[in-house]
Amino acid sequence: MHRVRSTVNRVLLGLAGAVLFGTGGLVLFGGLDLPASWHLHLPAHWPWSRSGDVLLSAHQRTRFTGQSWWWPVVIAALAVLVLLMLWWLLTQLRRHRLNGILVDSGDGEGALLRGRAVEGVLAAETESLDGVDRAAVLLTGRRTEPHVLAALALAPHADPGTVLGRLSDEALTHARRSAGLDRLPAEVRLHEVKHRAERVS
């Protein structure tokens, strides 16, 4: 379901971009008076083909302005549109947290392992590794195909290669086996902890 929703979002964003790009190109095409400059004989009904053309005619712009309901409806519609676009943008930017992992319990129905519990265990085991000062773990993806996002704060003496090797061989392997998963892909971000200098007197 998540993959289908992502595909639909990409298609809708692509269509919206194509419509806006095409409309802007037509307006720019007419605004620069390119049909006349290039001696193009466009049909009479072709939109925005001359520099004096406008997006909406005076009649279209003022048709309902005398009605008391017109401006409240316009303002409300624009406000709803802006809110919907902001909501859509935020849903594209944020990562969806996985609530649980579906574990094969052997009875044909399966059991749901809480995502926050797995995150907590993974973070605690990762922080116990030598060279890791702090660890934050987030589960994303699907219940049957989870994905780990981890951010590690490394101590100044830590070797990143060694930390990543132990994370893969120990913490991630333990989590994968406990959940009965064939694979548990992970994306790890590393940064170094900067300690404040202290004066010694």
C-alpha positions as CSV (number, residue, x, y, z in Angstrom):
1,M,0.0,0.0,0.0
2,H,2.8,2.4,0.9
3,R,4.6,1.7,-2.4
4,V,1.3,2.3,-4.4
5,R,0.7,5.6,-2.5
6,S,4.2,6.7,-3.3
7,T,3.8,5.9,-7.0
8,V,0.5,7.8,-7.1
9,N,2.0,10.8,-5.4
10,R,4.9,10.9,-7.9
11,V,2.5,10.6,-10.8
12,L,0.3,13.4,-9.5
13,L,3.2,15.6,-8.8
14,G,4.6,14.9,-12.3
15,L,1.2,15.8,-13.9
16,A,0.8,18.9,-11.8
17,G,4.4,20.0,-12.8
18,A,3.7,19.3,-16.5
19,V,0.4,21.3,-16.5
20,L,2.1,24.2,-14.7
21,F,5.1,24.1,-17.0
22,G,2.9,23.9,-20.1
23,T,0.6,26.7,-19.0
24,G,3.6,28.9,-18.1
25,G,5.2,28.2,-21.5
26,L,2.0,29.2,-23.3
27,V,1.7,32.4,-21.4
28,L,5.4,33.3,-22.0
29,F,5.1,32.3,-25.6
30,G,2.3,34.9,-26.1
31,G,3.7,37.5,-23.7
32,L,7.0,37.7,-25.7
33,D,4.9,38.0,-28.9
34,L,6.8,35.0,-30.4
35,P,4.0,34.0,-32.8
36,A,4.2,37.3,-34.6
37,S,8.0,37.4,-34.5
38,W,8.2,33.9,-35.9
39,H,5.3,34.6,-38.4
40,L,3.3,31.7,-37.0
41,H,-0.3,31.5,-38.2
42,L,-2.1,30.2,-35.2
43,P,-5.8,29.5,-35.1
44,A,-8.0,32.3,-33.9
45,H,-9.0,30.4,-30.7
46,W,-5.4,29.7,-29.7
47,P,-5.0,30.9,-26.1
48,W,-2.4,33.6,-25.2
49,S,-1.1,34.0,-28.7
50,R,-0.6,37.8,-28.6
51,S,1.3,40.0,-26.1
52,G,-2.0,41.9,-25.3
53,D,-3.8,38.7,-24.3
54,V,-4.8,38.2,-20.6
55,L,-5.4,35.0,-18.6
56,L,-9.0,36.1,-17.9
57,S,-11.1,38.6,-19.7
58,A,-12.7,41.6,-17.9
59,H,-16.1,39.9,-18.1
60,Q,-14.8,36.7,-16.6
61,R,-13.0,38.6,-13.8
62,T,-16.0,40.8,-12.9
63,R,-18.9,38.4,-13.6
64,F,-19.7,37.6,-9.9
65,T,-18.0,40.4,-8.1
66,G,-21.3,42.1,-7.4
67,Q,-22.6,39.1,-5.5
68,S,-22.1,39.1,-1.7
69,W,-21.0,35.5,-1.6
70,W,-18.3,35.8,-4.3
71,W,-15.3,37.1,-2.3
72,P,-15.9,34.9,0.8
73,V,-16.1,31.8,-1.5
74,V,-12.9,32.8,-3.4
75,I,-10.9,33.4,-0.2
76,A,-12.2,30.2,1.5
77,A,-11.4,28.1,-1.7
78,L,-7.9,29.6,-1.9
79,A,-7.2,29.0,1.8
80,V,-8.3,25.4,1.5
81,L,-6.1,24.9,-1.6
82,V,-3.1,26.3,0.2
83,L,-3.7,24.1,3.2
84,L,-4.1,21.0,1.0
85,M,-0.9,21.8,-0.9
86,L,1.0,22.3,2.4
87,W,-0.3,19.0,3.8
88,W,0.6,17.2,0.6
89,L,4.1,18.7,0.7
90,L,4.6,17.6,4.3
91,T,3.5,14.1,3.6
92,Q,6.1,13.9,0.8
93,L,8.9,15.1,3.0
94,R,8.4,13.2,6.2
95,R,9.3,9.5,6.6
96,H,6.5,7.3,7.7
97,R,7.3,5.6,11.0
98,L,6.5,1.9,11.1
99,N,4.2,0.9,13.9
100,G,5.0,-2.8,13.9
101,I,6.8,-5.7,12.3
102,L,4.8,-8.8,11.3
103,V,6.5,-11.8,12.8
104,D,5.8,-15.4,11.7
105,S,4.4,-17.1,14.9
106,G,4.0,-20.5,13.3
107,D,0.2,-20.6,13.7
108,G,-0.5,-19.2,10.2
109,E,-1.7,-15.9,11.6
110,G,1.5,-14.1,12.7
111,A,2.2,-11.7,15.5
112,L,2.8,-8.0,15.5
113,L,6.1,-6.8,17.1
114,R,5.9,-3.2,18.2
115,G,8.0,-0.9,16.2
116,R,8.9,1.3,19.1
117,A,10.1,-1.7,21.1
118,V,12.4,-2.8,18.3
119,E,13.7,0.8,17.9
120,G,14.4,1.0,21.6
121,V,16.3,-2.3,21.7
122,L,18.3,-1.5,18.6
123,A,19.2,2.0,20.0
124,A,20.3,0.5,23.3
125,E,22.4,-2.2,21.8
126,T,24.0,0.3,19.3
127,E,24.9,2.7,22.1
128,S,26.6,-0.2,24.0
129,L,29.1,-0.5,21.1
130,D,32.5,0.9,21.7
131,G,32.8,4.4,20.1
132,V,29.1,5.1,20.0
133,D,28.1,8.0,22.2
134,R,24.4,8.2,21.2
135,A,22.1,6.4,18.8
136,A,18.7,7.2,17.4
137,V,16.8,4.6,15.4
138,L,13.7,4.8,13.3
139,L,11.8,2.0,11.6
140,T,10.2,2.7,8.2
141,G,8.9,0.7,5.3
142,R,6.3,-2.1,5.5
143,R,5.4,-4.6,8.2
144,T,6.9,-7.4,6.2
145,E,9.8,-5.4,4.8
146,P,11.0,-3.0,7.5
147,H,13.9,-0.5,6.9
148,V,16.1,0.9,9.6
149,L,17.2,4.6,9.7
150,A,19.9,5.2,12.3
151,A,21.8,8.3,13.4
152,L,24.9,7.7,15.4
153,A,27.0,10.2,17.4
154,L,30.5,8.8,17.5
155,A,33.1,9.5,20.2
156,P,36.3,11.2,19.0
157,H,38.3,7.9,19.2
158,A,35.8,5.8,17.3
159,D,36.7,4.2,14.0
160,P,33.6,4.6,11.7
161,G,34.4,1.4,9.7
162,T,34.6,-0.7,12.9
163,V,31.4,0.8,14.3
164,L,29.5,0.1,11.1
165,G,30.9,-3.5,11.0
166,R,29.8,-4.2,14.6
167,L,26.4,-2.5,14.0
168,S,25.8,-4.8,11.0
169,D,27.2,-8.0,12.6
170,E,25.7,-7.5,16.1
171,A,22.8,-5.1,16.6
172,L,21.1,-5.4,13.2
173,T,21.7,-9.2,12.9
174,H,20.2,-9.7,16.4
175,A,17.1,-7.6,15.4
176,R,16.7,-9.4,12.1
177,R,16.9,-12.9,13.7
178,S,14.6,-11.9,16.5
179,A,11.9,-10.7,14.1
180,G,12.4,-13.7,11.8
181,L,13.3,-11.5,8.8
182,D,15.4,-12.6,5.8
183,R,16.9,-9.1,5.5
184,L,16.9,-5.9,7.4
185,P,18.4,-3.0,5.3
186,A,19.6,0.0,7.1
187,E,20.6,3.6,6.3
188,V,23.2,4.9,8.8
189,R,24.2,8.5,9.3
190,L,27.4,9.2,11.4
191,H,28.5,12.4,13.0
192,E,31.1,13.1,15.6
193,V,30.4,14.4,19.1
194,K,32.1,17.7,19.8
195,H,33.0,18.1,23.4
196,R,33.3,21.6,24.9
197,A,36.8,22.6,26.0
198,E,37.2,23.1,29.8
199,R,39.6,25.4,31.5
200,V,42.0,23.8,33.9
201,S,43.5,26.1,36.6
